[in-house]
Amino acid sequence: MGKRLLLLGGGGHCRSVLDTIRSLGQYTEIAIVAPDTGETDGIKVIGRDEDIPELFKAGWKDAFITLGSIGNTNIRRKLYDLLKNTGMNIPAFVDPSAVVAETARIGEGCFVGKRAVVNAGAVIGTCAIINTAVVIEHDCMVGDFSHISPGAVLCGAVWVENDVHIGAAAVVRQGIKIQSGCMIGMGSVVLKDLPENVTAYGNPCCVHNSKV
């Protein structure tokens, strides 16, 4: 039997991750777990979340969360706990076009997309999404389940805590700290530290409301 992989979620983010996985050529069989039947780019849905323990017993040992998130990571976290409790292996995937420094660290279940850069000393947490053409500069930290959207730039030594969403083409100045649960709008220029659980956007980026 060849190596098998389950993908949890069959939407747009799944398509991006699937393209990377196919280009890596590590798996001979791929299937999707999702609420609805059907397929995504030729990959069939073979079950729902509640079927994962039985699929594990049937020989599906690797799984990856391909459900995206914008501002709410609760479902991704629940899926991660389900996979861990089942005993699944959760790999990380880095697109062949991405550049990851030798001294960078990529966490379990992380996705690094096309033409992304993760520079020296950067640390990417569990199940983080580093999307297309993102730049994570030297000594940055991106927390668990955070999502850095396409074209965003984190300058040196930026600290992003858990469950943060940074919108497309946003820029974060060096040394900034963004606390857990923040949502930063697309195109924002972040020049000051941000407290937890706020929505912030603009140039310069300002807090507009609390998520709590």
Backbone hydrogen bonds, N-H to C=O, Kabsch-Sander energy under -0.5 kcal/mol:
donor,donor_aa,acceptor,acceptor_aa,energy
5,L,29,E,-1.9
6,L,62,D,-2.2
7,L,31,A,-2.5
8,L,64,F,-2.7
9,G,7,L,-0.9
9,G,33,V,-2.0
15,R,11,G,-1.5
16,S,12,G,-1.6
17,V,13,H,-2.5
18,L,14,C,-3.2
19,D,15,R,-1.9
20,T,16,S,-1.5
21,I,17,V,-2.7
22,R,18,L,-2.7
23,S,19,D,-1.7
24,L,20,T,-1.4
25,G,21,I,-1.3
26,Q,21,I,-0.6
28,T,3,K,-1.9
29,E,3,K,-1.7
31,A,5,L,-2.2
32,I,44,K,-2.6
33,V,7,L,-3.1
34,A,32,I,-0.5
34,A,47,G,-2.2
40,T,43,I,-2.5
43,I,40,T,-2.1
44,K,42,G,-0.6
45,V,38,G,-2.7
46,I,32,I,-2.6
46,I,44,K,-0.5
47,G,32,I,-0.8
51,D,48,R,-1.9
52,I,49,D,-1.8
55,L,51,D,-2.4
56,F,52,I,-2.5
57,K,53,P,-1.8
58,A,54,E,-1.5
59,G,56,F,-1.5
60,W,55,L,-2.4
61,K,59,G,-1.0
62,D,4,R,-0.6
63,A,89,N,-2.5
64,F,6,L,-2.3
66,T,8,L,-1.5
66,T,64,F,-0.7
67,L,8,L,-0.6
68,G,66,T,-0.6
77,R,73,T,-2.5
78,K,74,N,-2.2
79,L,75,I,-2.5
80,Y,76,R,-2.3
81,D,77,R,-2.4
82,L,78,K,-2.1
83,L,79,L,-2.5
84,K,80,Y,-2.6
85,N,81,D,-2.7
86,T,82,L,-1.6
87,G,83,L,-1.2
88,M,83,L,-2.2
89,N,61,K,-3.1
93,F,110,C,-2.6
95,D,112,V,-2.9
98,A,95,D,-1.8
99,V,116,A,-2.9
100,V,98,A,-0.5
101,A,118,V,-3.1
104,A,101,A,-1.4
105,R,122,A,-2.5
107,G,105,R,-0.5
107,G,124,I,-1.5
109,G,90,I,-0.7
110,C,107,G,-1.6
111,F,128,A,-2.2
112,V,93,F,-2.6
113,G,111,F,-0.5
113,G,130,I,-3.3
116,A,113,G,-1.6
117,V,134,V,-2.7
118,V,99,V,-2.9
119,N,117,V,-0.5
119,N,136,I,-3.2
122,A,119,N,-1.9
123,V,140,C,-2.3
124,I,105,R,-3.0
125,G,142,V,-2.8
127,C,108,E,-2.9
128,A,125,G,-1.5
129,I,146,S,-2.5
130,I,111,F,-3.3
130,I,128,A,-0.6
131,N,129,I,-0.7
131,N,148,I,-2.5
133,A,114,K,-2.9
134,V,131,N,-1.7
135,V,152,A,-2.4
136,I,117,V,-3.3
136,I,134,V,-0.5
137,E,135,V,-0.7
137,E,154,L,-2.6
139,D,120,A,-2.0
140,C,137,E,-1.4
141,M,158,V,-2.6
142,V,123,V,-2.8
143,G,160,V,-1.7
143,G,161,E,-0.6
145,F,126,T,-2.8
146,S,143,G,-1.5
147,H,164,V,-2.8
148,I,129,I,-3.1
149,S,147,H,-0.7
149,S,166,I,-2.8
151,G,132,T,-2.1
152,A,149,S,-1.9
153,V,170,A,-2.7
154,L,135,V,-3.1
155,C,153,V,-0.6
155,C,172,V,-2.4
157,A,138,H,-2.7
158,V,155,C,-1.0
159,W,176,I,-3.0
160,V,141,M,-3.3
160,V,158,V,-0.6
161,E,159,W,-0.6
161,E,178,I,-2.8
163,D,144,D,-2.4
164,V,161,E,-0.6
165,H,182,C,-2.5
166,I,147,H,-2.7
167,G,165,H,-0.5
167,G,184,I,-2.3
169,A,150,P,-1.6
170,A,167,G,-1.6
171,V,188,S,-2.8
172,V,153,V,-2.6
173,R,171,V,-0.5
173,R,190,V,-2.7
175,G,156,G,-2.0
176,I,173,R,-1.4
178,I,159,W,-3.2
179,Q,177,K,-0.6
179,Q,194,L,-2.1
181,G,162,N,-1.9
182,C,179,Q,-1.2
183,M,198,V,-2.6
184,I,165,H,-3.1
185,G,200,A,-2.5
187,G,168,A,-2.3
188,S,185,G,-1.4
189,V,202,G,-2.1
190,V,171,V,-3.1
190,V,188,S,-0.5
191,L,189,V,-0.7
194,L,177,K,-2.2
197,N,180,S,-2.2
198,V,195,P,-0.5
199,T,209,N,-3.1
200,A,183,M,-2.7
200,A,198,V,-0.5
201,Y,206,C,-2.0
205,C,189,V,-2.8
206,C,201,Y,-2.0
208,H,199,T,-2.8
209,N,199,T,-1.4
211,K,197,N,-3.4
212,V,197,N,-0.7
